[in-house]
Amino acid sequence: MPQKYTEARKNGNRKWDAANLDRMSIALPKGRREEIKAFAASQGESANAFISRAIEEAMRRGGWIFTE
């Protein structure tokens, strides 16, 4: 039997997200979002994981040193 996603669980997840994650919104040409999602899925990743990894790789190539 699937576990129920309770309000307490939702609130706990929101609290953890607020304490541990930053959010950023980007504007893309129409249709690009679906292309990114499809490509990421074809690589076994979520769109978020793909975008985060691509940005980090580009920054490292540019000489950026992450502090964490």
PyMOL commands that set and color helices and strands:
alter all, ss='L'
color gray80, all
select helices_A, chain A and resi 7-20+32-42+47-61
alter helices_A, ss='H'
color red, helices_A
deselect
rebuild
show_as cartoon
